[in-house]
Amino acid sequence: MRNTALLSLRLVFACKGEEKAPEKPPAETTPAAPEPDYVTVDHILIGVKGPGRSSGFPHTAAEAKTLAYDLLEKLEAGANWADVKQKYSDDKQNGIAGGPYAMANRGVAPRPGEYERTGMVPAFGDVGFALKVGEMRVADHGPTSPYGYHIIKRIK
């Protein structure tokens, strides 16, 4: 008889919408794909001027951030990477934009011509190793780069 009374109460609460639905089990999360041992990335640096930075960078932090995200949008819409890089990158040696850069991940021996991931500014590894080949992303300055904003593109 007691079970019947409990069942009746549950039905009353259910009809009033007061019975709690059983909790769903937590959604399964897909583990992140392991990072590759080696990547090659290219970048466009939008340099930020200021104390402690390389001389000659032309942009305030706000200007650099706006330009970096505007350029990323243009690149994703089909603008030519090499043309945008040559015109806008502040990483230039003798007027030629620097990169690409090959890197070995943490704990992996670099091959000839490669940099250790930890030997580059964190922006290169933090973003570069997370991207799929062909993907691009802006790595903000500050803790990720003392130079400015990098538009990173993984090419290998």
C-alpha positions in Angstrom: 0.0 0.0 0.0 2.8 2.3 0.8 4.3 1.8 -2.7 1.0 2.7 -4.2 0.9 6.0 -2.2 4.4 6.9 -3.3 3.6 6.1 -7.0 0.4 8.3 -6.7 2.5 11.2 -5.3 5.0 10.8 -8.1 2.2 10.9 -10.7 0.7 14.0 -9.1 4.1 15.8 -9.1 4.8 14.6 -12.7 1.4 16.0 -13.8 2.2 19.3 -12.1 5.6 19.4 -13.7 7.3 19.3 -10.3 9.1 16.0 -10.6 12.7 16.4 -11.5 13.7 14.7 -14.7 16.5 12.2 -14.2 19.9 13.8 -14.6 21.6 13.1 -17.9 25.0 11.5 -17.7 27.8 14.0 -18.5 28.5 14.3 -22.2 31.5 12.4 -23.3 34.3 14.6 -24.3 36.6 13.8 -27.2 40.2 13.9 -26.2 42.2 16.5 -28.0 44.2 15.2 -30.9 47.9 14.8 -30.0 50.1 17.6 -31.3 52.4 16.6 -34.2 56.1 16.2 -33.7 56.9 18.8 -36.4 55.2 21.7 -38.1 56.0 24.4 -40.5 54.3 27.8 -40.0 54.4 31.1 -41.8 53.4 34.3 -40.2 52.6 37.9 -40.7 53.8 40.1 -37.8 51.9 43.3 -37.0 54.4 44.9 -34.7 53.5 46.9 -31.6 55.6 49.9 -30.7 56.5 50.7 -27.1 59.0 50.3 -24.4 60.9 47.0 -24.5 60.0 46.3 -28.1 62.1 46.3 -31.2 62.5 49.8 -32.6 60.6 50.8 -35.6 57.3 49.0 -35.1 54.6 51.4 -36.3 51.4 50.4 -34.5 49.9 51.0 -31.1 48.5 47.8 -29.6 44.9 48.7 -30.6 45.9 49.5 -34.2 47.9 46.3 -34.5 45.1 44.2 -33.1 42.5 45.7 -35.5 44.8 45.3 -38.5 45.7 41.7 -37.6 42.0 40.7 -37.4 41.1 42.7 -40.5 43.9 41.0 -42.5 42.9 37.5 -41.2 39.4 38.2 -42.4 40.7 39.2 -45.9 42.9 36.1 -46.0 40.1 33.8 -45.1 38.0 35.5 -47.9 40.7 34.6 -50.4 43.4 37.3 -50.4 46.8 36.1 -51.5 48.9 35.1 -48.5 52.3 36.1 -50.0 51.1 39.5 -51.2 49.5 40.4 -47.8 52.6 39.1 -45.9 55.0 41.1 -48.1 52.9 44.3 -47.8 52.0 44.2 -44.1 54.5 42.0 -42.1 56.8 43.9 -39.8 59.1 40.8 -39.7 61.4 41.8 -42.6 65.1 41.4 -43.3 66.4 43.6 -46.1 62.8 44.3 -47.1 61.8 40.7 -47.5 59.2 39.2 -45.1 60.5 36.5 -42.8 59.4 32.9 -42.6 58.3 30.2 -43.0 59.6 28.6 -39.8 59.9 24.8 -39.2 59.7 23.7 -35.6 60.1 20.5 -33.6 57.7 20.0 -30.7 58.7 19.7 -27.0 60.8 16.6 -26.4 61.4 16.0 -30.2 64.9 16.6 -31.6 64.9 19.3 -34.3 66.0 18.3 -37.7 68.5 20.5 -39.7 67.0 23.9 -40.3 64.3 23.6 -37.6 63.8 25.5 -34.4 63.0 24.0 -31.1 59.4 25.0 -30.2 60.7 26.5 -26.9 63.3 28.5 -28.9 60.6 30.6 -30.6 58.1 33.0 -29.1 55.3 31.0 -27.5 52.8 32.3 -30.1 54.4 30.2 -32.8 54.1 26.9 -30.9 50.9 27.6 -29.0 49.0 28.4 -32.2 51.1 26.6 -34.8 50.9 23.2 -33.3 47.2 23.5 -32.7 46.4 24.3 -36.3 45.6 21.9 -39.1 47.6 22.4 -42.4 46.1 25.4 -44.2 44.4 26.9 -41.1 45.2 30.5 -39.9 44.7 32.2 -36.6 45.8 35.4 -34.9 48.1 35.0 -31.9 47.7 38.0 -29.7 50.7 39.9 -28.3 51.5 40.1 -24.6 52.2 36.8 -23.0 52.3 35.0 -26.4 54.6 37.4 -28.2 56.6 40.4 -27.0 56.6 41.7 -30.6 53.0 42.1 -31.5 50.2 40.2 -33.2 51.1 37.3 -35.4 48.8 35.9 -38.0 50.0 32.3 -38.0 49.4 29.9 -40.9 50.3 26.2 -40.7 51.8 25.1 -44.0 53.1 21.6 -43.1 
